[in-house]
Amino acid sequence: MADISRRLGRRHLRSAPTSYIRHHRRGRLAHEGPGISFWFRALTAALSEVPVDDRELAMTFHARTSDFQDVTVQATVTYRISDPATAAARLDFSIDPDSGIWRGSPLEQISTLLTEIAQQHTLDVLARTALSDALVGGVTAVRERISAGLAAEPRLPGTGIEVVAVRVVAVRPEPEVERALRTPAREQIQQEADRATYERRAVAVENERAIAENELASKIELARREEQLVEQRGTNARREAEEDAAADAVRAGAEAARIVRLAKAEAEAAREAGEARAGARAAWLRAHADTSPATLNALAVGRLADNLPRVDSITLTPDVLTGLVARLGTPHRAGGPAGRSRRAGQA
């Protein structure tokens, strides 16, 4: 919409770059072009504003297929006014010189024209197409047919309108028909899902079986190795026992030989000691054979004193001394070689 302001009884118009302005003064063209601004008098001016930017026109309409099924077509047409002068001459784009608002509804006229042309070609192509084909390839067929129909329509160039692009969003049947058509696909998808579930379960069972077999094989291998370990332990224990027995035999033989040698040494030592004692005894006897009885008695008393226990005090009575003296005096009276021999034997 153009921006119109008042100054001292005159008016000033300022337009956007996407608006094409035509100013006629007293029936003659005074100003023309996009995005212009100028001063004018309201009583003598005729103004038109034609948008030259791209416009999006969304349309929705119903059609019937060859098998008498209703479908809804959603499409969008992009257009622009390529010849603003022609469009301003064919359609009412005049604006109020006071407010800058269109006096009519030119864009609605263009929308109605494009919608009717697109709907006509859509109905034509869908009327010869079955519902299943329309749902599968209807979007492409309808788009191509609308594009060709709008390009061949003579009214559009005559009005200065150029179609930029056509897009068909969807071709949809009625909700009940759509649900009915979805049912086989849903059932097939469910069957595929069930089959995938069964296959997954089968794979899981197979994996569990493989795991169980691996565990069983591991247990068997472990038992076999335990058996080998037991056999090896028995072999080791048997070898150890044999080696211990052989070592014990060696030790027993060595101990027996040592005992024998020790016994022989002890016997030899005892024999030599006996011979030494016998020689010493014989020498002792020979040494005392020529000794006087008094000397032998003194030696006997000394030996006796050495072997007697400790005596702190001795009490000698007359009777003891008398008998002792009498006994000591007896050998002197006996005299002779026989007596010395007897004393020597007693000693």
Solvent accessible surface area in square Angstrom, and as a share of the most:
residue,aa,sasa,rsa
1,M,164,0.73
2,A,3,0.02
3,D,67,0.35
4,I,26,0.13
5,S,39,0.25
6,R,149,0.54
7,R,140,0.51
8,L,188,0.93
9,G,68,0.66
10,R,97,0.35
11,R,38,0.14
12,H,39,0.17
13,L,0,0.00
14,R,136,0.50
15,S,14,0.09
16,A,46,0.36
17,P,111,0.70
18,T,67,0.39
19,S,9,0.06
20,Y,36,0.14
21,I,0,0.00
22,R,38,0.14
23,H,1,0.00
24,H,52,0.23
25,R,102,0.37
26,R,190,0.69
27,G,70,0.67
28,R,191,0.70
29,L,82,0.41
30,A,36,0.28
31,H,61,0.27
32,E,67,0.30
33,G,8,0.07
34,P,75,0.47
35,G,35,0.34
36,I,43,0.22
37,S,61,0.40
38,F,13,0.05
39,W,107,0.38
40,F,4,0.02
41,R,140,0.51
42,A,23,0.18
43,L,178,0.89
44,T,39,0.23
45,A,18,0.14
46,A,58,0.45
47,L,5,0.03
48,S,19,0.12
49,E,6,0.03
50,V,0,0.00
51,P,7,0.05
52,V,40,0.23
53,D,48,0.25
54,D,77,0.40
55,R,79,0.29
56,E,110,0.49
57,L,23,0.12
58,A,85,0.66
59,M,9,0.04
60,T,88,0.51
61,F,11,0.05
62,H,123,0.55
63,A,6,0.05
64,R,134,0.49
65,T,5,0.03
66,S,54,0.35
67,D,63,0.32
68,F,156,0.65
69,Q,59,0.26
70,D,48,0.25
71,V,1,0.00
72,T,31,0.18
73,V,0,0.00
74,Q,67,0.30
75,A,3,0.02
76,T,21,0.12
77,V,0,0.00
78,T,9,0.05
79,Y,9,0.04
80,R,80,0.29
81,I,6,0.03
82,S,64,0.41
83,D,59,0.31
84,P,18,0.12
85,A,37,0.28
86,T,41,0.24
87,A,0,0.00
88,A,21,0.16
89,A,86,0.67
90,R,143,0.52
91,L,32,0.16
92,D,67,0.35
93,F,2,0.01
94,S,30,0.19
95,I,2,0.01
96,D,43,0.23
97,P,17,0.11
98,D,65,0.34
99,S,52,0.34
100,G,1,0.01
101,I,99,0.50
102,W,71,0.25
103,R,155,0.57
104,G,30,0.29
105,S,53,0.34
106,P,1,0.01
107,L,37,0.18
108,E,117,0.53
109,Q,89,0.40
110,I,1,0.01
111,S,29,0.19
112,T,73,0.42
113,L,17,0.08
114,L,0,0.00
115,T,35,0.20
116,E,102,0.46
117,I,11,0.06
118,A,0,0.00
119,Q,57,0.25
120,Q,121,0.54
121,H,36,0.16
122,T,0,0.00
123,L,69,0.34
124,D,49,0.25
125,V,23,0.13
126,L,2,0.01
127,A,55,0.43
128,R,162,0.59
129,T,31,0.18
130,A,35,0.27
131,L,12,0.06
132,S,70,0.45
133,D,85,0.44
134,A,0,0.00
135,L,62,0.31
136,V,133,0.76
137,G,36,0.34
138,G,2,0.02
139,V,48,0.28
140,T,63,0.36
141,A,41,0.32
142,V,0,0.00
143,R,83,0.30
144,E,105,0.47
145,R,71,0.26
146,I,0,0.00
147,S,44,0.28
148,A,62,0.48
149,G,6,0.06
150,L,4,0.02
151,A,87,0.67
152,A,83,0.65
153,E,35,0.16
154,P,102,0.64
155,R,134,0.49
156,L,4,0.02
157,P,92,0.58
158,G,28,0.27
159,T,8,0.05
160,G,3,0.03
161,I,7,0.03
162,E,71,0.32
163,V,38,0.22
164,V,67,0.38
165,A,40,0.31
166,V,14,0.08
167,R,112,0.41
168,V,13,0.07
169,V,100,0.57
170,A,22,0.17
171,V,12,0.07
172,R,111,0.41
173,P,14,0.09
174,E,72,0.32
175,P,82,0.51
176,E,107,0.48
177,V,34,0.19
178,E,29,0.13
179,R,132,0.48
180,A,62,0.48
181,L,80,0.40
182,R,100,0.36
183,T,67,0.39
184,P,86,0.54
185,A,51,0.39
186,R,141,0.51
187,E,93,0.42
188,Q,112,0.50
189,I,115,0.58
190,Q,100,0.44
191,Q,118,0.52
192,E,77,0.34
193,A,46,0.36
194,D,51,0.26
195,R,125,0.45
196,A,48,0.37
197,T,32,0.19
198,Y,133,0.51
199,E,85,0.38
200,R,148,0.54
201,R,147,0.54
202,A,60,0.47
203,V,83,0.48
204,A,45,0.35
205,V,96,0.55
206,E,85,0.38
207,N,77,0.40
208,E,112,0.50
209,R,115,0.42
210,A,39,0.31
211,I,95,0.48
212,A,56,0.43
213,E,88,0.40
214,N,93,0.48
215,E,96,0.43
216,L,106,0.53
217,A,58,0.45
218,S,69,0.44
219,K,135,0.57
220,I,106,0.54
221,E,55,0.25
222,L,105,0.52
223,A,57,0.44
224,R,106,0.39
225,R,148,0.54
226,E,90,0.40
227,E,100,0.45
228,Q,91,0.40
229,L,86,0.43
230,V,97,0.56
231,E,103,0.46
232,Q,93,0.41
233,R,152,0.56
234,G,34,0.33
235,T,31,0.18
236,N,70,0.36
237,A,57,0.44
238,R,133,0.49
239,R,141,0.51
240,E,103,0.46
241,A,60,0.47
242,E,105,0.47
243,E,116,0.52
244,D,71,0.37
245,A,60,0.46
246,A,57,0.44
247,A,37,0.29
248,D,68,0.35
249,A,64,0.50
250,V,106,0.61
251,R,144,0.52
252,A,61,0.47
253,G,41,0.40
254,A,58,0.45
255,E,73,0.33
256,A,51,0.40
257,A,41,0.32
258,R,113,0.41
259,I,88,0.45
260,V,74,0.42
261,R,145,0.53
262,L,86,0.43
263,A,51,0.39
264,K,136,0.58
265,A,56,0.43
266,E,101,0.45
267,A,63,0.49
268,E,72,0.32
269,A,58,0.45
270,A,62,0.48
271,R,120,0.44
272,E,91,0.41
273,A,39,0.30
274,G,26,0.25
275,E,100,0.45
276,A,64,0.50
277,R,160,0.59
278,A,62,0.48
279,G,38,0.37
280,A,63,0.49
281,R,143,0.52
282,A,38,0.29
283,A,46,0.36
284,W,86,0.30
285,L,94,0.47
286,R,158,0.58
287,A,68,0.53
288,H,29,0.13
289,A,63,0.49
290,D,139,0.72
291,T,38,0.22
292,S,55,0.35
293,P,23,0.14
294,A,59,0.46
295,T,61,0.36
296,L,10,0.05
297,N,58,0.30
298,A,65,0.50
299,L,88,0.44
300,A,59,0.45
301,V,97,0.56
302,G,34,0.32
303,R,152,0.55
304,L,101,0.50
305,A,62,0.48
306,D,115,0.59
307,N,117,0.60
308,L,93,0.46
309,P,105,0.66
310,R,223,0.81
311,V,84,0.48
312,D,127,0.66
313,S,94,0.61
314,I,129,0.66
315,T,120,0.70
316,L,106,0.53
317,T,59,0.34
318,P,105,0.66
319,D,118,0.61
320,V,81,0.46
321,L,76,0.38
322,T,94,0.54
323,G,34,0.33
324,L,89,0.44
325,V,100,0.58
326,A,55,0.42
327,R,186,0.68
328,L,95,0.47
329,G,23,0.22
330,T,68,0.39
331,P,30,0.19
332,H,146,0.65
333,R,174,0.64
334,A,55,0.43
335,G,31,0.30
336,G,35,0.34
337,P,98,0.62
338,A,74,0.57
339,G,2,0.02
340,R,122,0.44
341,S,77,0.50
342,R,135,0.49
343,R,37,0.13
344,A,29,0.23
345,G,66,0.63
346,Q,143,0.64
347,A,59,0.46
